[in-house]
Structure formats: C-alpha cells, structure tokens
C-alpha cells in the first residue's frame, strides 16, 4: 500500500507543478490527456490494486479519487485563468479609442417635389379630403372620354401622350382617378372630397419649363350646392399655405373641356409682390393652376345626377409650385439628382 500511496502522491505533486507552469490551453489539454487518460500514469498505478489485500483497496481507491479530484480542479482553475488572460490580451489588441470622433453619416431628406406634395396632402387631409392614387397606365376612356374629351376633340392635342395601343396609354393627367372614384362613390353617405397626386406624361420636348414626365395634384369636391365661392376659398387657403399669408388669389376666365365655367388661378407675384416686374411680365400676378366647376357631362358619364349634385375641380403642378416657391429657373434641375442642388431645400419644404 505504501508503494501505491507514494506513487499517487508523487503523481499529484508532479502534475500540479506541470499544470502551474503551463502557459497555453493546448499544453494544458495535453497534460490532462497524459495524466488522466486511459494510458496515463494514474490508470497504470490503479492497475496495481489487484496485488494488494482486499481490505486495503478502499483506502487506495479513496486516495486515488482524491488525487484525481485535485488534478482535475487544478486543470479547471488553470484553464479559466488562461482563458481570461487570452480574452484580456485580445481586448487589449482590439481596443478602440472612443475619444476619436466618429465618421459623420449624412442624413437624407425627401426630394423637394415630394416635400411640396406632402405639404399639399397634409393641408387637404386636415380639410377632410381623401388622398386617392390611381394607375399611371390608363385607358383612353378614363383619360379622355370620361372627362368630356371624345376622340375627335381638338383639346386632346394639348395633352398628347405616349400610347401603348390605340386604347392604352400613359395618363396625361391624374383626372382619370377622379372619374374612377366618382363611379364608385356612394353619395347617399356624404360628399366626395379628394385629391389625387401622381406622375403624368406628355409628349413635350424637355426644356427649362417643360418635361415629358412631371407631377400633378388634382382636387375634386362633389356635393349639393357647391359654388365658385367654395372653389376660390379653397384655392386661397392652398395659396396661403404654400406661399404665405401675403399672397392673394385671382381667378381669370379660361377653358377646360371638363369644367364649365373654367378659370385660371393666379397668385401675387413672389418677386415684386404685385407691383409688376419682368418675372410676372409687369402684371403683378403669376399663373399657378387651372380650375372650374365640374362639367355636367363629366358628372353624367360617371353616373352622378348633375341636376342634384355639382362640384369644383382644380389641378396644379408641384414641379411648378416648387419653381415658383424657390425661384428655380429650370425644371430639369429637379430630375438630375445633383445632391448639391437638392440639399438646398429644407425638410419642411
């Protein structure tokens, strides 16, 4: 028994020294396998238990378990120490100097035309209007015929657009959305008040004031006892929201196939405030949109009783409003994606 006892103590002492001296996780694992493995010295020592009396074997077994537990505990503690040191060394090598200023991230903002559209939508939503979208690829029926523009009507020339087939085209205005909405609206549940923003297309030659693709926001109100006074009041609210309280609205007689009577709406010239200048051609006014009372034919074609209901409609171009509001002299600047130009406009429009 003394022989086995001495061998176990010697193994414990030697193993603990090796464990304390090791400086790597791999070396520590090698010690564990070499000492505690099936072919290790502890296993060899225990094989000698068959040569000792049976009554002594429990004591030897207890001592061997004690030695094993000491070695395992020492290995676990050393492993934790080495792992902690490894992490500390890694953190030290990867240290970030938090006092160094970070790289600034440029924050974007909505396009200036989208800012104008959002401004208009917020205004009319607050007045109880709906914002209704519609397809950009339209039929001739809704783009022209339902708006009092039959196939032989000369006013179609002013809205020449891009045709996909004889009956399918890229919409030249957002008015088709109004026609589609009037067909579906149940007037027994209340009036129809809507705006329809979106992109429209014309066969125009691109220059400083024209584009083959631009934006429109069209408004429509249908109810009983709607008058031109309601239209002017609405346009005055719109002008003051977009241009300021100092601006006045003037209505001039005009012609549109889908309204009768029709008007052009002018606002006080932003450059001279009504005194007359080169921008407004000495008139003191600048044209901003077209409007009028909805033509009875348009109502009837949408299934609305024109003897009971009436209404007004208006259409404006956010692109033109942006040009007037900010004094931009070339519409193409809005579409060239020059960040130096676009970042001049605040997020509020």
DARAHU-V68234 format. One record per backbone hydrogen bond with DSSP energy under -1.0 kcal/mol. CO is the residue of the C=O (numbers start at 1). NH is the residue of the N-H. If there is no record, write none. Layout:
CO,NH + CO,NH
This chain:
1,5 + 2,6 + 3,7 + 4,8 + 5,9 + 6,10 + 7,11 + 8,12 + 9,13 + 10,14 + 11,15 + 12,16 + 13,17 + 14,18 + 15,19 + 16,20 + 17,21 + 18,22 + 24,28 + 25,29 + 26,30 + 27,31 + 28,32 + 29,33 + 30,34 + 31,35 + 32,36 + 33,37 + 35,42 + 37,40 + 40,44 + 41,45 + 42,46 + 43,47 + 45,48 + 46,49 + 47,50 + 48,51 + 49,52 + 53,56 + 56,60 + 57,61 + 58,62 + 59,63 + 60,64 + 61,65 + 62,66 + 63,67 + 64,68 + 65,69 + 66,70 + 67,71 + 68,72 + 69,73 + 70,74 + 71,75 + 72,76 + 73,77 + 74,78 + 75,79 + 76,80 + 77,81 + 78,82 + 79,83 + 80,84 + 81,85 + 82,86 + 83,87 + 84,88 + 85,89 + 86,90 + 87,91 + 88,92 + 89,93 + 90,94 + 96,98 + 97,100 + 111,115 + 112,116 + 113,117 + 114,118 + 115,119 + 116,120 + 117,121 + 118,122 + 119,123 + 120,124 + 121,125 + 122,126 + 124,129 + 125,128 + 130,195 + 136,171 + 138,169 + 139,143 + 140,144 + 140,145 + 141,146 + 144,147 + 144,149 + 145,148 + 150,153 + 153,156 + 154,157 + 155,158 + 156,159 + 157,160 + 160,203 + 162,170 + 167,140 + 168,164 + 168,165 + 169,138 + 171,201 + 174,177 + 175,179 + 176,180 + 177,181 + 178,182 + 179,183 + 180,184 + 181,185 + 186,189 + 187,190 + 192,222 + 193,130 + 194,220 + 195,132 + 196,218 + 198,216 + 200,214 + 202,204 + 208,331 + 210,207 + 212,202 + 214,200 + 216,198 + 217,316 + 218,196 + 219,314 + 220,194 + 221,312 + 222,192 + 223,310 + 227,231 + 228,232 + 229,233 + 230,234 + 231,235 + 232,236 + 233,237 + 234,238 + 235,239 + 236,240 + 237,241 + 238,242 + 239,243 + 244,247 + 248,268 + 250,266 + 252,264 + 256,259 + 258,295 + 261,293 + 262,254 + 263,291 + 264,252 + 265,288 + 265,289 + 266,250 + 267,286 + 269,273 + 272,275 + 277,282 + 280,283 + 284,269 + 286,267 + 289,265 + 290,315 + 291,263 + 292,313 + 293,260 + 295,299 + 296,300 + 297,301 + 298,302 + 299,304 + 300,303 + 305,308 + 305,309 + 310,223 + 311,294 + 312,221 + 313,292 + 314,219 + 315,290 + 316,217 + 317,321 + 318,322 + 319,323 + 320,324 + 321,325 + 322,326 + 323,327 + 323,328 + 330,333 + 331,334 + 332,335 + 338,342 + 339,343 + 341,344 + 342,345 + 346,349
